[in-house]
Amino acid sequence: MDIIIAGAGTVGYSLAQTLSFKHNVIVIDKDMDKLNKLDEDIDILVIYGDIENPKTYQTLNLDTIDLFIAVTDSDEANLLSTLIVEDVVEVKRKIIRLKNDGFLKSHVLKKLSIDYAVFPDITTANKVKALFTFPKANNVKMFHQTKHKLISIRVQYDAQMLYRVEELVNENVSIVGIERDKEFFVPTVDTAIQKDDLVYLFGAIETIEEISAKLDEKMPTSIKKIVIFGANTLAQKIAKVLLDKNLDIKMIEKDIDHCKTASEVLQGKVTIINSAYEDQRLFEEEGLKNADMIIAAGHNDEKNIVKCVEAKEYGIQKVVAVNNDKAYYDLMHKMGVVVVRGSKAGAHYAILEKISSSSIVTQRHFCGGRGVLFMRKVYPNSELIGKLVKDVGIGSSILLLLREDKIYDLTQIEQLEQSDILVVFGKFEQKEEIEQWIYTL
């Protein structure tokens, strides 16, 4: 595809880096330093210019592009650029990143013919909210095709206890990935589960909860008292989605303006403490050490890590850090910190998954992007109905079939039926091979 990315910031850079392997990518920005870095690091075309100026696109001498992605830090610039570019070039698809969730209920996106808008702050807030429904989870992924979830659990039990994958899996659940010592792999039925493993379970919630009780003896079974470090826009959205959970929420923020805004947005339903939250005395003086869960929602990954470490020193087991820089991902996991994608990382993966998915196949990333899954449902009148599908054995991938909420191996199925769902889990390196297989069934 021919792709234009408006914005060379963190999100634009990471998208260009990933997409340039298979597509022709052009990045436009008026920050020459950012463009120079892109030009040095990645084999793409960079254009110096204002994305809100029609002349910028006229210099490209293009009649048509397949995809336009606007990911600057300005909602206004992103929206306006989708209108301006289409006045100069025929655009087949438009994707945009927005901060203001007010556009969710607006008709603006439809009027501008924007195919997909990602609201990363809302996505991050909802990921945090999911952790309250499954307190022992490190991450929760949901799918529109099935009630089954993909949930990761940190193994924290007596070292003398050992399980093998085959002892835990059944028609209701499958173990589809393990992160161990910074490495991700897809296990076999003989794989032994070890202490400190991060285990990815796919299946029915009730069964996953039973297994999580076996694997994790430390995380709380319920969460009532929350402390959020930060009162920025993201922190406010996290607190807002939790208001219906009947929780005791405290927010710690040193910027008085953020405190005032948060107080207005949250309507006094959250205790907001204005303090330089690097001060460890807060844990004692404000009773933060009694929290069931700490959420470090600042924009600085390093500071988020520090707050989580301090919380663990006070015996708080459930510590969550917002993460945007993938370089810190392994460190966070090694320290037992629950990692939630921040706004920038969330936008990156949401856009990639949307580009790779279709009306037929859904693609998702997990384990910091090192794991990948593809899901294809057999819809009415599909040519797959009545077809016998064999597992082609793509590396160490796992191929499952869901039928009436039960999980089957393909060897147990004679032929596909309407509403069956095929799900493939593999390592990121197997992505293209899996993608080709599932699309060409």
VOGU-3710 file (C-alpha; in Angstrom, 3 decimals, decimal comma):
1> mdiiiagagt> 0,000/0,000/0,000  0,915/3,648/-0,425  0,597/5,267/3,018  0,924/8,873/4,195  1,498/9,466/7,912  0,832/12,986/9,156  3,026/13,507/12,210  6,559/12,312/12,963  6,249/12,110/16,738  6,430/8,935/18,824
11> vgyslaqtls> 3,340/7,366/17,251  4,189/8,425/13,718  7,743/7,147/14,068  6,702/3,742/15,432  4,030/3,317/12,752  6,473/4,224/9,993  9,037/1,814/11,412  6,565/-1,091/11,391  4,691/-0,356/8,180  7,763/0,391/6,053
21> fkhnvividk> 8,653/-3,321/5,896  5,685/-4,071/3,633  4,410/-0,717/2,374  5,516/2,527/0,726  5,441/5,098/3,519  5,588/8,893/3,397  5,815/10,895/6,653  4,986/14,607/6,751  5,905/17,001/9,573  7,184/20,548/10,079
31> dmdklnklde> 9,702/19,461/12,717  12,938/18,946/10,789  14,718/17,246/13,689  12,063/14,516/13,850  12,155/14,077/10,085  15,952/13,804/10,061  15,800/11,047/12,680  13,226/9,160/10,618  15,273/9,608/7,458  18,393/8,246/9,175
41> didilviygd> 16,673/5,274/10,831  14,084/4,082/8,317  13,934/3,632/4,543  10,964/5,929/3,866  10,226/9,259/2,191  10,047/12,232/4,567  8,424/15,529/3,600  8,940/18,827/5,400  5,640/20,680/5,449  2,483/21,735/7,231
51> ienpktyqtl> -0,166/18,973/7,177  -2,853/21,701/7,205  -1,544/23,309/4,016  -2,794/21,952/0,631  0,532/22,866/-1,000  2,255/20,203/1,108  0,300/17,443/-0,641  0,520/19,045/-4,093  4,300/18,559/-4,053  3,840/14,773/-3,813
61> nldtidlfia> 2,549/14,439/-7,386  0,250/11,600/-6,348  -3,242/10,956/-7,675  -4,220/8,242/-5,179  -3,067/6,873/-1,833  -4,376/3,778/-0,083  -4,221/5,067/3,484  -3,868/8,413/5,256  -3,019/8,314/8,990  -3,112/11,529/11,063
71> vtdsdeanll> -1,376/11,118/14,438  -0,073/14,535/15,512  -0,659/15,792/19,074  -3,329/18,214/17,814  -6,890/16,986/17,297  -7,641/20,038/15,172  -4,650/19,451/12,894  -5,494/15,762/12,524  -9,119/16,474/11,622  -8,331/19,310/9,228
81> stlivedvve> -5,574/17,373/7,469  -8,000/14,559/6,553  -10,162/17,144/4,784  -7,322/18,988/3,082  -5,473/15,927/1,776  -8,629/14,605/0,131  -9,008/17,866/-1,767  -5,646/17,191/-3,427  -5,287/13,398/-3,491  -7,836/10,588/-3,710
91> vkrkiirlkn> -7,683/8,763/-0,375  -9,122/5,257/-0,062  -9,022/5,006/3,764  -8,453/7,518/6,574  -7,407/6,757/10,155  -7,047/9,393/12,866  -5,896/9,679/16,478  -7,962/11,915/18,768  -7,630/12,998/22,389  -11,054/14,596/22,838
101> dgflkshvlk> -13,542/11,784/23,417  -16,349/14,260/22,737  -15,926/13,307/19,077  -17,240/9,827/19,933  -20,768/11,253/19,958  -20,169/13,774/17,210  -21,098/13,485/13,519  -17,821/15,141/12,506  -15,991/11,878/11,807  -18,759/10,627/9,539
111> klsidyavfp> -18,938/13,941/7,674  -15,171/13,821/7,078  -15,434/10,199/5,833  -12,942/9,022/8,448  -12,909/5,223/8,456  -11,513/4,736/11,938  -10,708/6,974/14,892  -8,627/5,771/17,822  -9,129/7,374/21,233  -6,070/6,005/23,078
121> dittankvka> -6,842/7,558/26,484  -10,254/5,869/26,545  -8,705/2,576/25,425  -6,093/2,750/28,197  -8,703/3,680/30,819  -10,892/0,731/29,828  -7,917/-1,636/30,025  -7,342/-0,499/33,603  -11,045/-0,912/34,362  -10,930/-4,523/33,138
131> lftfpkannv> -8,372/-5,289/35,855  -11,048/-4,657/38,485  -13,294/-7,320/37,007  -10,338/-9,759/37,023  -8,143/-8,640/39,967  -5,426/-11,243/39,435  -5,019/-10,399/35,741  -2,053/-8,561/34,264  -3,961/-7,839/31,075  -7,406/-8,545/29,640
141> kmfhqtkhkl> -8,316/-8,662/25,944  -11,900/-8,936/24,744  -13,287/-9,826/21,315  -16,538/-8,991/19,553  -16,801/-12,455/17,977  -16,813/-14,419/21,258  -17,312/-14,122/25,003  -13,938/-15,798/25,532  -11,145/-13,561/26,839  -7,358/-13,559/26,594
151> isirvqydaq> -6,036/-12,970/30,113  -2,464/-13,023/31,415  -1,667/-14,210/34,953  1,641/-13,905/36,807  2,604/-17,220/38,441  3,098/-16,544/42,146  2,801/-19,748/44,140  4,895/-22,018/46,352  8,022/-23,014/44,431  7,407/-26,675/45,297
161> mlyrveelvn> 4,188/-26,695/43,307  4,502/-27,518/39,624  1,930/-27,714/36,855  2,189/-28,793/33,279  0,088/-27,177/30,590  -1,888/-30,377/30,000  -3,016/-30,382/33,663  -4,764/-27,030/33,289  -6,234/-26,939/29,772  -9,625/-28,357/28,791
171> envsivgier> -12,583/-27,589/26,538  -13,066/-24,275/28,345  -9,539/-22,888/28,364  -6,214/-23,089/26,555  -2,753/-21,793/27,485  -1,581/-19,961/24,364  1,591/-18,184/25,454  4,179/-17,827/28,213  6,635/-15,042/28,918  9,672/-16,282/30,827
181> dkeffvptvd> 12,975/-14,489/31,459  12,075/-11,736/28,951  11,294/-14,289/26,239  7,870/-15,108/24,826  7,040/-18,581/23,512  4,022/-20,686/22,618  3,957/-23,736/24,933  3,227/-27,384/24,201  1,087/-29,628/26,406  4,288/-30,900/28,061
191> taiqkddlvy> 5,576/-27,442/29,006  6,132/-27,033/32,753  4,789/-23,797/34,214  7,336/-22,100/36,449  7,266/-19,481/39,167  7,281/-15,895/37,820  6,020/-16,996/34,397  3,458/-14,722/32,797  0,864/-17,167/31,471  -1,633/-16,241/28,735
201> lfgaietiee> -4,957/-18,058/29,057  -7,679/-17,979/26,407  -11,155/-19,185/27,241  -14,164/-18,922/29,516  -13,900/-16,443/32,380  -15,049/-18,842/35,096  -12,395/-21,403/34,185  -9,652/-18,778/33,895  -10,549/-17,511/37,386  -10,237/-21,055/38,782
211> isakldekmp> -6,795/-21,456/37,211  -5,653/-18,006/38,321  -6,451/-18,949/41,931  -4,039/-21,884/41,544  -1,273/-19,915/39,854  -1,372/-16,696/41,890  -1,531/-16,649/45,669  -0,436/-13,017/46,155  -2,680/-10,719/44,123  -5,854/-9,525/45,904
221> tsikkivifg> -9,127/-11,249/45,071  -10,983/-7,927/45,267  -9,995/-4,278/45,018  -11,598/-1,481/47,032  -8,941/1,165/47,727  -7,138/2,783/44,785  -4,350/5,336/44,527  -3,681/7,024/41,179  -0,399/8,919/40,820  -1,115/11,717/38,375
231> antlaqkiak> -4,142/13,861/37,551  -3,425/14,508/33,875  -6,064/13,906/31,211  -5,343/10,167/31,080  -5,462/9,813/34,875  -8,775/11,670/34,912  -10,248/9,293/32,344  -9,017/6,278/34,329  -10,660/7,613/37,491  -13,841/8,470/35,594
241> vlldknldik> -14,406/4,941/34,242  -13,941/3,584/37,780  -16,549/5,792/39,436  -19,274/3,167/39,048  -17,192/0,551/40,892  -17,919/1,939/44,383  -14,214/2,402/45,111  -12,240/4,595/47,481  -10,059/6,539/45,000  -7,268/8,963/45,802
251> miekdidhck> -5,317/10,935/43,204  -1,871/12,415/43,909  -0,721/15,311/41,721  1,815/18,127/42,159  0,372/20,399/39,425  -2,343/22,506/41,061  -4,029/23,209/37,707  -4,346/19,482/37,002  -5,834/19,066/40,482  -8,459/21,759/39,838
261> tasevlqgkv> -9,403/20,294/36,461  -9,607/16,775/37,868  -11,833/17,977/40,703  -14,237/19,525/38,181  -14,244/16,543/35,824  -14,719/14,000/38,624  -17,298/16,155/40,454  -15,722/15,724/43,863  -16,180/11,943/43,847  -12,419/11,351/44,129
271> tiinsayedq> -10,054/12,550/46,867  -7,430/14,717/45,142  -4,212/15,467/47,002  -1,964/18,239/45,722  1,569/17,137/46,525  4,984/16,593/45,008  4,375/12,873/44,860  8,054/11,995/44,827  7,721/12,443/48,621  7,581/8,931/50,125
281> rlfeeeglkn> 6,008/10,276/53,325  2,686/10,245/51,496  2,450/6,487/51,917  2,433/6,948/55,675  0,734/10,313/56,145  -2,075/9,827/53,630  -2,550/6,114/54,262  -1,520/5,155/50,741  0,163/2,014/52,078  -3,311/0,596/52,775
291> admiiaaghn> -4,277/0,678/49,100  -5,230/-2,522/47,290  -3,918/-1,130/44,029  -1,571/1,616/42,846  -1,838/3,086/39,339  1,097/5,199/38,122  -0,446/7,193/35,273  2,152/9,900/34,649  3,623/10,663/31,229  7,135/9,679/32,353
301> deknivkcve> 7,693/5,907/32,270  10,690/6,089/34,609  8,717/7,925/37,297  5,882/5,457/36,915  8,314/2,622/37,581  9,674/4,373/40,683  6,180/4,821/42,151  5,416/1,143/41,584  8,670/0,095/43,274  7,863/2,291/46,275
311> akeygiqkvv> 4,376/0,794/46,489  5,787/-2,734/46,451  8,133/-1,818/49,296  5,023/-1,014/51,347  3,564/-4,427/50,559  1,087/-3,398/47,851  0,939/-6,333/45,414  -1,202/-4,889/42,628  0,868/-2,136/41,024  0,030/-0,847/37,558
321> avnndkayyd> 2,195/1,390/35,393  1,246/3,191/32,204  3,914/2,424/29,603  4,673/4,167/26,305  8,332/3,322/25,727  8,717/-0,334/24,744  12,284/-0,219/26,067  10,886/-0,323/29,620  8,449/-3,176/29,008  10,774/-6,025/30,029
331> lmhkmgvvvv> 11,992/-4,149/33,105  8,432/-3,568/34,292  7,486/-7,198/33,852  10,628/-8,405/35,592  9,730/-6,273/38,610  6,195/-7,683/38,770  4,577/-4,483/37,552  1,320/-4,760/35,612  1,904/-2,948/32,321  -0,882/-1,022/30,622
341> rgskagahya> -0,255/0,558/27,245  -0,194/4,323/27,464  -1,829/6,651/24,977  1,006/6,582/22,463  1,703/2,855/22,619  -2,036/2,191/22,599  -2,549/4,328/19,499  0,310/2,535/17,729  -1,102/-0,955/18,294  -4,742/0,027/17,755
351> ilekissssi> -3,913/1,488/14,348  -1,739/-1,469/13,327  -4,451/-3,927/14,343  -7,062/-1,978/12,405  -4,894/-1,922/9,281  -4,196/-5,651/9,515  -7,771/-6,679/10,350  -10,728/-6,896/7,973  -14,434/-7,658/8,072  -13,477/-11,337/8,000
361> vtqrhfcggr> -10,331/-11,604/10,124  -9,393/-9,870/13,379  -5,752/-9,466/14,362  -4,471/-8,571/17,829  -1,058/-8,220/19,489  -0,186/-9,267/23,037  2,826/-9,650/25,329  4,250/-6,295/24,316  3,744/-7,069/20,639  5,726/-10,315/20,753
371> gvlfmrkvyp> 2,631/-12,467/20,507  0,008/-12,285/17,783  -3,424/-13,834/17,302  -5,735/-14,068/14,321  -9,444/-14,817/14,635  -11,811/-15,743/11,792  -15,507/-16,464/12,236  -17,536/-18,614/9,858  -20,429/-16,343/8,880  -23,657/-17,388/7,092
381> nseligklvk> -23,105/-18,291/3,417  -19,351/-18,559/4,002  -17,476/-20,829/1,629  -15,874/-22,411/4,707  -19,128/-24,117/5,781  -18,701/-27,865/5,311  -14,972/-27,543/4,688  -12,375/-29,692/6,421  -9,530/-27,520/7,704  -6,210/-29,008/8,685
391> dvgigssill> -3,608/-27,452/10,959  -0,694/-26,697/8,652  1,701/-26,587/11,602  3,076/-23,050/11,418  6,081/-23,230/13,718  5,012/-23,447/17,346  1,651/-21,789/16,758  -1,575/-23,007/18,394  -4,694/-23,414/16,258  -8,047/-23,680/18,048
401> llredkiydl> -11,669/-23,913/16,988  -14,514/-22,461/19,041  -17,939/-24,032/18,706  -20,797/-23,109/21,037  -18,278/-21,618/23,509  -16,247/-24,839/23,674  -12,605/-25,132/22,556  -11,614/-27,935/20,187  -8,498/-29,094/18,435  -8,993/-29,290/14,680
411> tqieqleqsd> -8,383/-33,054/14,785  -11,667/-33,328/16,712  -13,688/-31,551/13,994  -14,837/-33,257/10,790  -15,981/-30,094/9,028  -16,636/-26,434/9,750  -20,091/-25,174/10,627  -21,714/-21,756/10,627  -20,643/-19,633/13,663  -17,448/-21,639/14,223
421> ilvvfgkfeq> -14,480/-19,445/15,102  -10,893/-20,259/14,132  -8,219/-18,747/16,380  -4,458/-18,921/15,808  -1,853/-17,860/18,389  1,795/-17,475/17,497  4,966/-15,444/17,854  5,219/-12,122/16,046  7,843/-13,619/13,721  5,164/-16,028/12,423
431> keeieqwiyt> 2,693/-13,229/11,704  2,919/-13,172/7,913  2,718/-16,955/7,598  -0,318/-17,159/9,890  -1,958/-14,235/8,127  -1,551/-15,835/4,717  -2,916/-19,159/5,963  -6,051/-17,786/7,620  -6,941/-15,470/4,734  -6,561/-18,174/2,100
441> l> -8,527/-20,969/3,781
//
